[in-house]
């Protein structure tokens, strides 16, 4: 276990950067007021949303939301410590104020996030479980993957290891998918996971640390060639802060990493909370109840266009007994036949006909909302077999109709209420301010053999900020922990400072073990919770 104020890196205890208070006594009361205001708003907004629900299982909903927010809280003090390590160890900001500063920008990052990462993570889940999210299987899924992720994050935090919350969440989702298929009456063990999306996410998690290491090393080399100020590459002297321009750069990169972390990692909690809400109170959250009339009308138009396009590929003499069952089988087996084309066209027609009498989503009867969402989602998954898997060759104009349908479905089903963003932002921001020291010490003292210099801190954080920001734009989850810690290691290697291989070995071990351990945890918990729900 890591000693919170270790002096292994040659830092005398009286001069240790974690020993000095920032004096910002006003901040905690101010943040407390902000938290109280946020809680009041979340409670009010949630009560307004649930006004349309016939019945609300309050206990189940409360437990599920607390666990989901608990994951983001743990994520805050587990991951965000990486963002503040460089400014603390370069004396750019006092430790307490740096953590508070990072918490605020994590908060803002969550509030301004797009939601693309949230639904990218959810697309890893088996279609079957998403369609049954309100059933016992759905509840077991949500609780298993959340509890597994929290347990692994807490374990690695206790050991002071900067493990990846993103890796943990992906592993938990895979474990749940495998367990669900394992317990199913028929089917192979691998069909319970969306392996195509899992591969994309896995590649982003695998490549991003390598990008952090080499990009930070190269950036430090370039800085040494272009900026020949010796002070930039020297360790801090005593408690003296760096020159103002270096300090401004380091604070800027810390701010950027914190904001990018909130924007990227905060979305994982948002996606899980939306999954919980759709499962527990589908009448309120299954469809986007925005007052914008265009959402439902756009869906109807896109649906009619796809139905017409599919009609061109229906072969004469083909019949189908149960259109929905045939579409479900195609999605499950990822296969296509002549019957599938007719079944999908029929299924789309029937679904649109059921929504035709209603001008806006808020006019759709509550009894119809949940089934309508499942129908729309299943149709979207079937159409992915056409435009993603190319199982039904189509002309470009017809493929464009499929693309337009996906956009209309996203507007109708992929939404995140403001109160969900605020709740996640508060949990992540609060988590940032608790338990951060263990990981900070590992990043600041345990990776390299020498003290972190100003140039190393700036290079590592600048690379992390850009990498995480780009991943957020692309809707890909990446690990703040891996990108930043590998960036610090890259600068140490480039600077000739040397690495503490015991720490590097532990980091690599955590990196290698996170996926299989979280898969195993989630698998076991899903099997257990299926006996409970």
Number of C-alpha atoms within 10 A of each C-alpha: 10 16 13 15 17 17 14 12 16 12 16 13 12 11 13 18 23 20 13 13 12 12 10 11 11 8 13 12 10 10 17 12 12 13 19 12 12 17 16 12 16 18 13 12 15 15 11 12 15 16 12 15 15 11 11 15 9 11 9 12 16 11 12 21 19 13 18 26 24 20 28 31 25 25 28 31 28 31 30 31 32 29 32 37 30 30 29 25 27 30 25 26 22 23 23 19 19 24 26 20 22 28 31 22 23 32 28 21 25 29 23 12 21 17 22 20 26 27 21 21 24 19 19 22 23 22 22 18 21 21 19 15 23 19 15 16 20 24 24 23 30 26 21 25 29 24 21 28 29 22 16 21 26 17 12 19 24 15 15 24 26 29 31 25 29 27 25 29 28 26 27 33 31 29 30 33 29 24 24 25 19 18 13 12 7 8 13 11 15 14 17 25 23 17 16 11 16 20 12 15 21 20 13 16 22 16 12 22 24 16 19 29 26 19 22 32 25 15 21 25 17 12 17 16 10 9 12 10 11 9 14 20 18 16 18 19 11 13 16 10 16 22 12 10 9 18 19 13 20 30 23 17 26 29 23 24 31 34 27 28 32 31 28 32 30 30 32 27 30 28 25 23 26 22 22 24 20 22 24 24 22 24 27 24 26 25 25 22 20 16 10 12 13 15 21 25 18 18 23 20 16 22 26 18 18 23 21 15 20 21 15 11 15 17 12 8 5 12 14 15 9 11 20 20 14 21 27 20 14 21 22 17 10 16 15 19 12 15 18 26 25 24 25 25 23 19 23 24 17 15 18 20 12 12 21 14 10 13 14 19 22 19 12 19 13 17 12 13 21 21 16 18 23 19 18 23 20 23 24 20 20 22 24 18 17 16 16 9 12 12 15 18 12 17 9 9 9 17 18 16 20 25 17 19 24 22 15 22 23 18 17 22 19 18 22 18 15 12 18 21 25 21 26 27 33 29 27 32 33 23 24 31 24 15 16 23 24 22 30 29 25 25 28 24 24 22 25 25 17 21 21 27 21 26 26 31 31 29 28 31 34 24 24 37 24 16 23 27 21 15 18 23 14 12 20 23 29 31 28 34 26 30 29 34 28 28 29 31 27 29 31 27 17 19 18 12 15 15 18 16 13 11 17 17 11 16 22 16 13 17 18 13 15 26 21 16 19 29 27 20 21 32 26 16 23 31 19 13 17 17 10 10 11
